[in-house]
Amino acid sequence: MAGSAAPSNHHKRIANFSLVILALLSLSARRAFGGHVVKFLPGYRGQLPFHLETGYVSVDDSELFYYFIESQGNPSQDPIFLWLTGGPGCSAFSGLIYEIGPMQFDIHNYPGGLPSLLPWEDAWTKTASIIFVDSPVGSGYSYSRTQAGWPSSDTLAVEQAFQFLVKWLLEHPKYIPLELFIGGDSYAGMFVPLITKKVLERNIAGAVPSFNLKGYLLGSPTTDEALNSNSKIVFAHRMALISDELYERLKVSCNKSYVDVEPSNTECTEALEAYDLCVQDVWTSDILEPNCAFASPRNPESTSAATAPRRFLRNSLLVGSPDRNVQLERCRTYNYTMSDIWANNPRVIEALHVRNGTVPQWARCNLSLSYTQDIQSVIYVHKYLTKHDLTVLVQTGDLDMVVPYVATRAWVQELGLDVDSNWRPWLVDGQVAGYTEEYDSDASGYRLVYATVKGAGHTAPAYYRKECYQMFDRWVHTYPL
């Protein structure tokens, strides 16, 4: 009978194909639940008004922790960013809560205990999906499964962040078609161009699936260690922190090179000592803000995980001021310490699905990181990337002495790009928010927007979140600043 006939090869192929599809769908479904959707956070009233996923991605011996916030705009079309925070050793949560994410701490009504979280309107996640990753290992909640896996370096951090991105996207395939950007600030400026280069070379090599790499973003980026150090002298002179006479002494005696000075060059050494005396009490993150004690607890090992942040908050004072109320009103460190209290709370650890016992004490910036800085400059990487069709935003605060705008503008000009739009102010709400210049390369399609943020320190979004969001929103949607 026809009903009892053996299936044809054609039908066998269809059946086998169907099994493959079902297996792939099953695998995708399992992968989709590799992270944990977080709907409520301790300290935040009610359900979160955005999609938050947290989890780990295994890379070598490391487990890299991430916070993923899906775009609150049009997530099926808005771009996706990998975001790294500097340090090295600072948690991505610092960028999320203090710079570009959709939350902030309620610092003005803090009675003690668990800090409260408030929504933040001008978040970059309004128009982009962002993966905030704790990198390198030892930052935030990221940890190593082996003792040998704890030490890291610039080179290793770049490779692990790249592998993290590849694995994360493969486990979240619906985001692969979206425009992809690599972003980061401060010391992550050493990582971002190198990760971008790796993604680009992966695409050129024909890896499947190809990633829709669109460009990269840098905020107050460390780019060249020697250039950065030398530019601080120039910046100090322009900002009237040192006299004309001292500046001329420094230039002549040190031959404009202020690092690795020979001990025999006593004139330069003495001039540098005079320079240090002038700037030693200036808070380099923002030369107009007060110089405060610490940005994170400096010695968490000396106290228990539960009491260290609170003890720091109680004892952290404005340098030179006995008035704690002045510290609370004027010191940015007060706000920073909120994160240490919040992130070490057992309820928070449980809500974020952090693995128990993997990180004895969370710190906004891990100052005891075992780390080797083995990359001194990435200007050559930027020059390589100018040969490709990429869009780039480089932003900097003009009061930042950690990575002075002098250094950033110098390496941007060193790329040899054509000036497409001359130096001009850019505005928010009818006010000058900063200044910008645009560069491009007709041969490759590479386009770079350089922008300062007027009155901002290190890093700019931590000072002017609204203005920096406006900058980001215009740039990412290819509108002029």
N, C-alpha and C positions, 0 to 999 in steps of 0.2 A: 504494500500500500504506500501511497505517496507520503502519508503521515509518518511512516516508519522509516523513510529513506534517510541515509546518512547525510549530515549537513554538508553543503558544498564548501569548497575552499573560500569562496567569496563570503559566505556567511560566517565561516570561522574567523576570517580577517576582521569582519565587523565586530564579532563578539570579543576578539582579543583587543581591538582598538577601544571598545567600550570599557573593558576591564582596566586598560591603561588610564583612560580618562577618569574613571572612578577612583583609581589609586592616586592620581595626581590631585583630584579634588579633595580626597581624604587627607593627603599630605598637606595641602594648602590649609585645610581646616584646622589640622593639628598645629601647623605653624602659626596660624592667626592667633592662637591662644598661648603663644610662647610668652607674651607679655600679660600684664594684668590691667584691666580697665579700672581706673580709680574714679569713683563718683563722688566720694566725700573725703574731705581732709580735716583733721583736727585743727580747730582754730578758724575754719571757714564756715560761715553760717549758711546752712542749706546745701543743696546739691551744686556741684561745680557747673558753671555755665559753659564749659568747654570740654572737649573730649581729651582726657589725660590717660596715657598708658605708661606704665613703668615696667622695667624688666632688666634682664641681663643678656648679653651676647658673649659667648665664649670665644676668646681669641688667644691662641697658644695656652699658657697656663693661667691666663687672666680672665676674670669675669667683669666685663665693663657694664656698669649700670647706666641706664638712660631714663629720661623723662621725654615722652613724645606727646606734643600738643598739636592736635589736628587743626587746620585752619578754621577759624570761626566765620570765614567768608564763604568761599566756594571751594571746598576741599577736593572736589573732583577736577578742578582746573588750576587752582592756585599752586605756586611752586612749593617745593620742599627743600628745606635747609638742614644740613648737618651743622651743628653749632658747638664750638669748643671754646672754653673759657681759659684764660691765661694762667699765670703763676710762674713756672709750671707747678701744678698741684692744687689749683683752685677748682672747686666743684662747679659743675654746670648749673647747679641750683642758684649760684650767685648771679649768673647772667639771667637766669629765669626770673628771679624774684626782685633783683635790683636794677635790671637794665631793660630787657625786651619782652618779658613774659606778661601774662594777664593777671598777675597778683602782686600785692605789696603787703608789707607788715603795717599794722596800725600802731605806729610808734608814739603817737600823740596821746593815746589813751591806754597806756600799758600799766596795769596794776601789779604786775608780777605774774609768775607762773607761765603757762603756755601762751606765747604771743598770738594775737588774733591776725587773721588774714583778711584783706579787703580786695575786691576786684579792682583791676587797673584798666582804664578805658583805652589808653593809647598803646596797646600791645601789638607787637609785630605779628603775632598769631592771628590778628584780625584779617590778614591778607596772605598768610603763608603758613604751611605746616612746618614745625621745627622739631628736630631730634636733638635734645640737649644731652650730650654724653659726658660722663665723668671720665676724663682721660688726661694724663696717663694713669696707669694703675696706681692705686694709693690715693687718688683724688676722690673726694666724696665717698660714695658707697662702693666704688670699684675695688676689687681685691684680687689677690692671687691665690690659687689653690696650692701652690708650692712655695717654699722659701726662696727658691732660685728665681721665681717669677716676679718678686717684688721690685728689684732694681730696674730702673728704666732709663731712657735717654731720649734725646730729640729724635734720633733715627728710628728707635724702636716705637716711640709714641706715634710717629707718623704712620709707620707700617700697621700698627695695631688699629689705629683709627680708620685707616683705609679698609682693612679687613672687616672691621665692625660695620662700616657702611655697606659693603658688599653683602655681608650676611644679613644685615637688617632689611635691606631692600628685597633680597630674595625671599625672606620670610614675610614680607609685606608687599606682595607683587602688584597690588592695585596702585601703588605709588610710583612704580617704575616708569610709566609713561610721562609723569609730570616733569616740568623743568626742574633741574637739580642745581642747587648752589651749595658751595662750601663756605662757611662763615666762622668768624671767631675774632677775638680781640686780645689786646695786650700781647703776652708771650705766645699766644696761639698764632700770632703773625708769622712765626717760624714754621708752623705746621700747615696752615691753610693752603699756601701755594704748592707745597709738596704733595699734599693729598689731592689737590686739583690736578696736578701733573699725573699722578698715578691713575686717577679716573680717566683722564684724557688718553693716556697710553693704553689703558685697558680697552677703551673703545676702538682706538686705532688698530690694536691687535686682533679685533674681531670677536671679542668675548661676547657670549650670549647669556642673558640679554644685554643689549647695549643700554647704557644709561644716558638720559637726555640732559647732559651737562650743559648748563647755560652760562655759568660764571662763578665769581667768588666775591666775598665781602670781607673787608678788614677794618677793624676799629682800633685806633691808637696802636698800630701793630709794631712789635719788635721785628726788625727786618735785617739789620746789620749791626752787630754789637759795637764795633769800633765807631761807625757813623753815629750811632745813638749816643754813645758816651761823649764824643767830641762835640755833638750838637748842643749838649747841655750848657756848655760854656757860652756859645753863641746866643742861646735862648736866655740865659741869665743876664747877658748884657742888654739884649733887646727889651727885657722886662725890668731893667733898672735895678737888678739885684746886685750887680757889681758895677764899679765905676768905669768910665772910659779909659782911665789910666791903667787900671788893673787888666782890663781886657787887652790893651795894647801890649802890656808886659807878657801876658799869657801867650798871645799870638806870636810874638817875636821869640821869646825864650823857649817856648815849646814847639815852635814851628807848626802851629795849628794841630798838633797831635798830642792829646792829653792822656793817653793810655799807655801803659808799659814804658813809662819814662825812665831813662837811665839814671841811676842814683848819682852819677857824676854830674848830671845837669842840675846843679844846685839852684840856678836862677829859675828854672822851670818848676822845680820842686817847691821852692819858697812861694812862687806865685800861686801854685795850686793850693798850698796851705792857706794863703790869704783868701782864695776863692772859697775853700771849704768853710772858713770862718764866717764868710758872708751868707752862705746858704744852709748851714747846718741846722738851723732852727726853722727853716721853711718846709712846709708840708709839700713834698714834691708832687703828690697826686693832684693838687690844686694850690697854686702858690698864693691864692687869696684867702683860702680857708685856714682855720686855726690848726696848729700842729697838735694832734691828739696822740694819746698814749699808744694804742695798738689798733690794728684792723682785725685781729683775731686773737684769741688767747694764745700767748706765746709758749707756755709750758703746760699743756694739758696733762702731761704725765705726773705733775706734782699734786694733782687733785683728782678726785674721782670723776668719772664721766658725767655723773649727775650734777655735781656741784661746780665744776670748773667754769662753765659759761656764766653761771649766776655770780660766782665770786668775781670773775673778771668784770661783769657788768657793774658790780657794786664798787670795785676798786679803780676802774678805768677812769682817768681824769684828764682834763685838758692840761697839756704841759704848761706849767707856769701859773696855773689858776687853781686856787683852793676851793672854788665855787662849783660844786657838782651840778647845780642847775644850769650853769653856763655850758658844761659838758653835754648835758642832755639836749639843750637847745641847738648847740652849734656843732657838735662832733658827729661826723658821719660814722665813726666807729660804734656809736650807740646802736644805730640801725643794723650795722653788720653783725653785732653780737646776738641780735634776735634770731638769726639763722642758726647759730650754734645751739641756742636753747631749744628752738623748735625741732631741729633735725635730730637731736639726741633724745627726744621724748619717746618713750616706748609706744605710745599710741600712734605717733607719726610713723615710726619704723614699721609697725604692723600695717598701717594704712597704705604705705608705699610698697609693701611686699618685699621689704629688705630681708635678706637671709640672716637669720639670727647668728650672732657671734662672729660674723665675718669682718666687721669694723668695730673695734672696741669703743672708739669715740670719733664721731664725725666732726670735721672742722671745715669751715668755709674755705680756708686755704691750708693745706697740709704743709707745715713748715719743716717737717722731719722726713720729707720724701727722699728716698734713695734715688738720686737722679744725676745723670751726667749730661752736661750741655755740650754736645759734640757737633753742633752746626753753628757756625759763626755768622753766616750771611745767606740770605735766599734771594738776593737781587738777581743773580744769574737765573734763578727759576722764573722770576717774573719776566725776564727778558725772553726766555723760552716760550712762556705763555703768550707773549705779545704776537707770536707767529700764528695764533689760532683765534678762531671766531668766538670770543668770550666777552662778556660784559662784567665790569668790575666797579665796585664802590670802595673808596678808601676815605674814611672819615677820621677826624681827630679834634680833640678839644684844644683851644688855643691857650689854655692856662695849665696844660699838662706838662710837667717837667720829668715825668717818668719816661715817656716817649715823646719828646718835644716835636711840635709840628715842623720845626726846622729840619729834623732828620727825615720825617716822612716826605716832605716836599722835595728834599734833595734826591732821595732814591726814585721818586716818581719821575722827576725830570731826567734822571740818568737813563731811563728806559728809551729815550730818544723818540718819543711819539710826537705826532703833530698836534698842535693846539687847535682844537675844533671850536671851542667857545672860551673867550678870554675871561680873566678873573673878574668876578662880579659878586654882589651880595645875593643871597637867597633868603626868602622871606617866609615867615609863618605869622598869620593873623596881622599882616601889614607891618610887622617888625623884622628888622634884620636878625636872622637866626645864625648867620655865618657867611662864609664866602666860598665860592666854588670855581673850579676851572675844569674843563673837559678836554680829554685827549683821545686820539684814535689812530688807527693804522688802516689806511685804505686797502693795503695789500691783503690783510688777513681778516678784517672786520672787527678786530679787537677794539674795545672802547672802554676807557677808564674815566670815572668821575671822581675827582678829588674835592673834598668838602671839609671846611672847618666848622666847628660849632662854637659860636661866640660865648665866652664866659664859662665853657665847660672844662672839666679836668679829666682825670684818667679813671674810667673811660667815659666818653661823652654821654652815652645813654643813661648812665648812673646819675647824671646831673640835670639833663634836659630830655626827659623821656618823650614828651609830646613832640618837641622839635625833631628829635631823632627818628621818631615814628613817621613824621611827615616826610622827612628825607628818604627813609627806607621805602615808604609806600610809593612815592613818585618814581624813585629809581627802579624798583622792581617791576613797575608797570611801564617803564621806558618813557616816563614824562620828564621834562627838564625840571631840575630842582627849582 
